[in-house]
């Protein structure tokens, strides 16, 4: 298992603070305040109720720390670990009030992000017999991109673009707005980009691919092509540029797409359609 470093507190802090603030509202945890004596101590475990891959322990740990720096969290299964039902992911001890306040926010992060990691692992396993790599897209929950893209890494995938600012991706609307010419659009992009800036162009026909190859992009995104078109694109390209398949990729189709010989397969489903992984917090 590859070690995935936690996100920096600089990234985590505003996200976790917002999550805790929306749960605590204007008056705090009324139930806990009403029923739990301040001196009560508690020990709990966070455990898997379904199989999957754990992710989001950095956000969960930061949630506990913000609520109460004296809470003690011991991680038993680091992010990226495969889980079976009953596996203990982490142990948490300290003030009962603090644990009960942090519980839902911690589980919300863990369930959502572990769901992303678990679905990603299924896609990665489905293409493991090929050279293709599975990548996520910008179709992330607003404000949670850093968390969700890290969860994809925990599942064995990687990222396409992190945002609009880390690569030039010329899509059909850019070409149309630039007068409809792939050649002219690529020329403008090359004149603008520095020597370290990647340029990828999206095509949806083999004719467009052949036109794009004449003008030297670093990568070509093959949008919504069928398997025969993808195989022909691989043949035409002959390794000259990186090829990425995208559009309507599902768990049922990703293996066959990978077998065409493309280098990368991008799927927005990794982040926008991943079901939560069922985890629970139980008193021990």
C-alpha positions as CSV (number, residue, x, y, z in Angstrom):
1,X,0.0,0.0,0.0
2,X,1.3,3.4,-1.0
3,X,1.5,6.0,1.8
4,X,-0.7,9.0,1.1
5,X,0.3,11.9,3.2
6,X,-2.4,13.9,5.0
7,X,-3.6,17.2,3.7
8,X,-2.0,20.2,5.3
9,X,-3.8,21.9,8.2
10,X,-3.9,25.0,6.0
11,X,-6.2,23.1,3.6
12,X,-8.1,21.2,6.2
13,X,-8.8,24.0,8.7
14,X,-11.5,26.0,6.8
15,X,-13.3,22.9,5.5
16,X,-13.4,21.2,8.9
17,X,-14.3,24.4,10.8
18,X,-17.3,24.9,8.4
19,X,-18.5,21.4,8.9
20,X,-18.4,21.6,12.7
21,X,-20.0,25.1,12.7
22,X,-22.9,24.0,10.6
23,X,-23.5,21.1,13.0
24,X,-23.1,23.0,16.2
25,X,-25.2,25.9,15.0
26,X,-26.0,28.8,17.3
27,X,-26.3,26.9,20.6
28,X,-24.0,23.9,20.4
29,X,-24.9,20.3,21.2
30,X,-28.0,20.6,23.2
31,X,-28.4,16.8,23.8
32,X,-24.9,16.3,25.0
33,X,-25.0,19.4,27.2
34,X,-28.3,18.3,28.7
35,X,-27.4,14.7,29.5
36,X,-23.6,14.1,29.8
37,X,-21.8,15.3,33.0
38,X,-18.7,17.3,32.1
39,X,-16.3,14.9,33.9
40,X,-17.5,11.8,31.9
41,X,-14.8,9.9,30.0
42,X,-15.4,7.6,27.0
43,X,-13.5,5.2,24.8
44,X,-14.9,4.4,21.4
45,X,-13.9,2.6,18.2
46,X,-14.6,3.6,14.6
47,X,-15.3,0.4,12.7
48,X,-16.2,-0.7,9.2
49,X,-19.7,-2.1,8.7
50,X,-19.2,-2.8,5.0
51,X,-16.1,-3.8,2.9
52,X,-14.2,-1.0,1.2
53,X,-11.1,1.3,1.4
54,X,-10.6,3.8,4.2
55,X,-9.9,7.5,3.4
56,X,-10.5,10.8,5.2
57,X,-8.7,10.0,8.5
58,X,-6.8,13.3,8.2
59,X,-10.1,15.3,8.1
60,X,-11.6,13.1,10.9
61,X,-8.5,13.6,13.1
62,X,-8.6,17.3,12.5
63,X,-12.3,17.4,13.5
64,X,-11.5,15.7,16.8
65,X,-8.5,18.0,17.4
66,X,-10.6,21.2,16.8
67,X,-13.3,20.0,19.2
68,X,-10.9,19.0,21.9
69,X,-7.1,18.9,21.6
70,X,-7.0,16.5,24.5
71,X,-8.8,13.8,22.7
72,X,-6.6,10.8,21.9
73,X,-6.9,9.2,18.4
74,X,-5.1,6.0,17.6
75,X,-5.3,4.9,13.9
76,X,-5.4,1.2,13.4
77,X,-6.0,1.2,9.6
78,X,-4.3,4.0,7.7
79,X,-5.9,5.7,4.7
80,X,-5.7,3.4,1.7
81,X,-6.2,0.3,3.7
82,X,-8.7,-2.4,2.6
83,X,-11.5,-3.0,5.1
84,X,-13.7,-5.9,5.9
85,X,-16.8,-5.6,8.1
86,X,-15.9,-5.3,11.7
87,X,-12.4,-4.0,11.1
88,X,-11.4,-1.3,13.6
89,X,-10.2,1.8,11.8
90,X,-9.4,4.0,14.8
91,X,-9.8,4.3,18.6
92,X,-10.8,7.5,20.3
93,X,-10.7,8.3,24.0
94,X,-11.2,11.3,26.2
95,X,-14.1,13.6,27.2
96,X,-17.5,12.0,26.4
97,X,-18.9,15.4,25.5
98,X,-16.2,16.1,23.1
99,X,-16.4,12.7,21.4
100,X,-20.2,13.0,21.0
101,X,-19.8,16.5,19.5
102,X,-17.2,15.4,17.0
103,X,-18.8,12.1,16.1
104,X,-21.1,13.0,13.2
105,X,-18.6,15.3,11.5
106,X,-15.9,12.7,11.8
107,X,-18.1,10.0,10.3
108,X,-19.4,12.3,7.6
109,X,-15.9,12.9,6.3
110,X,-14.9,9.2,6.7
111,X,-18.0,7.8,5.0
112,X,-18.0,10.2,2.0
113,X,-14.2,10.0,1.4
114,X,-14.0,6.2,2.0
115,X,-16.8,5.8,-0.5
116,X,-14.7,7.7,-3.1
117,X,-11.7,5.6,-2.3
118,X,-13.7,2.3,-2.4
119,X,-15.2,3.0,-5.8
120,X,-11.9,4.1,-7.2
121,X,-10.3,0.9,-6.0
122,X,-12.9,-1.1,-8.0
123,X,-12.1,0.9,-11.2
124,X,-8.3,0.4,-10.6
125,X,-8.8,-3.3,-10.0
126,X,-10.8,-3.6,-13.2
127,X,-7.9,-2.2,-15.3
128,X,-5.0,-3.8,-13.4
129,X,-4.2,-6.2,-16.3
130,X,-3.5,-3.2,-18.6
131,X,-1.1,-0.2,-18.6
132,X,-4.0,2.2,-18.2
133,X,-4.4,4.4,-15.2
134,X,-7.7,5.6,-13.7
135,X,-8.0,9.4,-13.1
136,X,-10.6,11.6,-11.6
137,X,-11.9,14.9,-12.9
138,X,-13.0,18.3,-11.7
139,X,-16.6,17.0,-11.0
140,X,-16.1,17.2,-7.3
141,X,-18.2,18.5,-4.4
142,X,-17.7,22.3,-4.2
143,X,-15.3,23.1,-1.5
144,X,-14.2,19.5,-1.0
145,X,-12.0,19.0,-4.0
146,X,-8.8,18.6,-2.0
147,X,-10.4,15.9,0.2
148,X,-12.0,14.0,-2.7
149,X,-9.0,14.0,-5.0
150,X,-6.9,12.7,-2.1
151,X,-9.5,10.0,-1.5
152,X,-9.1,9.0,-5.2
153,X,-5.3,8.6,-4.5
154,X,-6.2,6.4,-1.4
155,X,-8.1,4.2,-3.8
156,X,-5.2,3.8,-6.2
157,X,-6.2,6.4,-8.8
158,X,-4.8,9.7,-9.7
159,X,-6.0,13.1,-10.8
160,X,-6.5,14.6,-14.3
161,X,-6.5,18.3,-13.7
162,X,-6.7,19.6,-10.1
163,X,-8.2,22.8,-11.4
164,X,-8.3,25.2,-14.3
165,X,-4.9,26.6,-13.3
166,X,-2.6,23.5,-13.6
167,X,-2.9,22.5,-17.3
168,X,-4.3,23.7,-20.6
169,X,-7.1,21.5,-21.8
170,X,-8.6,22.6,-25.0
171,X,-12.2,21.4,-25.3
172,X,-14.8,21.6,-28.0
173,X,-16.2,24.9,-26.7
174,X,-12.7,26.5,-26.7
175,X,-12.2,25.4,-30.3
176,X,-15.6,26.7,-31.3
177,X,-15.1,30.0,-29.5
178,X,-11.7,30.3,-31.3
179,X,-13.2,30.0,-34.7
180,X,-13.5,26.2,-35.1
181,X,-10.0,25.5,-36.0
182,X,-8.0,22.9,-33.9
183,X,-4.8,24.2,-35.6
184,X,-5.4,27.8,-34.7
185,X,-6.5,27.0,-31.1
186,X,-3.4,24.9,-30.5
187,X,-1.2,27.6,-32.0
188,X,-2.6,30.2,-29.6
189,X,-2.2,27.8,-26.6
190,X,1.4,27.1,-27.5
191,X,2.2,30.8,-27.8
192,X,0.7,31.4,-24.3
193,X,2.1,28.3,-22.4
194,X,5.5,28.2,-20.8
195,X,7.8,25.3,-21.4
196,X,6.5,23.4,-18.4
197,X,2.8,23.8,-19.2
198,X,1.1,20.7,-20.5
199,X,-1.4,21.1,-23.4
200,X,-4.1,18.6,-24.0
201,X,-6.8,18.8,-26.8
202,X,-10.2,17.1,-26.8
203,X,-11.3,15.4,-30.0
204,X,-14.4,13.3,-30.7
205,X,-13.6,12.0,-34.2
206,X,-10.6,10.2,-35.7
207,X,-10.3,13.0,-38.3
208,X,-10.0,15.6,-35.5
209,X,-7.3,13.3,-33.9
210,X,-5.3,13.3,-37.1
211,X,-5.6,17.1,-37.4
212,X,-4.5,17.5,-33.7
213,X,-1.5,15.2,-34.1
214,X,-0.1,17.5,-36.8
215,X,0.3,20.3,-34.3
216,X,2.0,18.6,-31.4
217,X,-0.2,18.6,-28.3
218,X,1.3,16.8,-25.3
219,X,-1.9,14.7,-24.8
220,X,-5.2,14.1,-26.6
221,X,-8.5,13.4,-24.8
222,X,-10.7,11.0,-26.8
223,X,-14.2,12.0,-25.9
224,X,-17.0,9.4,-26.1
225,X,-15.3,7.2,-28.6
226,X,-16.4,3.6,-29.0
227,X,-13.9,0.7,-28.6
228,X,-13.1,0.4,-32.3
229,X,-12.4,4.1,-32.5
230,X,-10.2,4.0,-29.4
231,X,-8.2,1.1,-30.9
232,X,-7.7,3.0,-34.1
233,X,-6.7,6.1,-32.2
234,X,-4.0,4.1,-30.4
235,X,-2.8,2.8,-33.8
236,X,-2.8,6.2,-35.4
237,X,-1.0,7.8,-32.5
238,X,1.7,5.1,-32.3
239,X,2.9,6.4,-28.9
240,X,3.6,10.0,-30.1
241,X,1.3,11.6,-27.5
242,X,-0.5,10.5,-24.3
243,X,-4.0,9.3,-25.0
244,X,-6.9,9.7,-22.5
245,X,-10.3,8.1,-22.9
246,X,-13.2,9.9,-21.3
247,X,-17.0,10.1,-21.5
248,X,-19.6,7.8,-20.0
249,X,-17.0,5.5,-18.4
250,X,-18.6,3.0,-16.0
251,X,-17.3,0.1,-13.9
252,X,-18.8,-2.2,-16.4
253,X,-17.0,-0.7,-19.4
254,X,-13.6,0.6,-18.0
255,X,-11.8,-2.8,-18.4
256,X,-12.6,-3.0,-22.1
257,X,-11.6,0.6,-22.6
258,X,-8.3,0.0,-20.9
259,X,-7.7,-3.0,-23.2
260,X,-7.7,-0.7,-26.3
261,X,-4.3,0.5,-25.3
262,X,-5.1,4.1,-24.0
263,X,-2.8,5.5,-21.3
264,X,-5.4,7.1,-19.0
265,X,-9.1,6.7,-18.4
266,X,-10.9,9.6,-16.7
267,X,-14.2,9.3,-14.9
268,X,-16.3,11.9,-13.1
269,X,-18.2,9.0,-11.4
270,X,-15.3,8.4,-9.0
271,X,-16.3,11.6,-7.1
272,X,-19.8,12.5,-8.2
273,X,-21.4,9.1,-7.9
274,X,-19.5,7.3,-5.1
275,X,-21.8,5.9,-2.4
276,X,-20.9,6.5,1.2
277,X,-19.0,3.7,3.0
278,X,-20.9,2.5,6.1
279,X,-18.7,3.1,9.2
280,X,-19.9,3.4,12.8
281,X,-18.6,4.8,16.1
282,X,-19.3,2.5,19.0
283,X,-18.6,2.7,22.7
284,X,-16.2,0.0,24.1
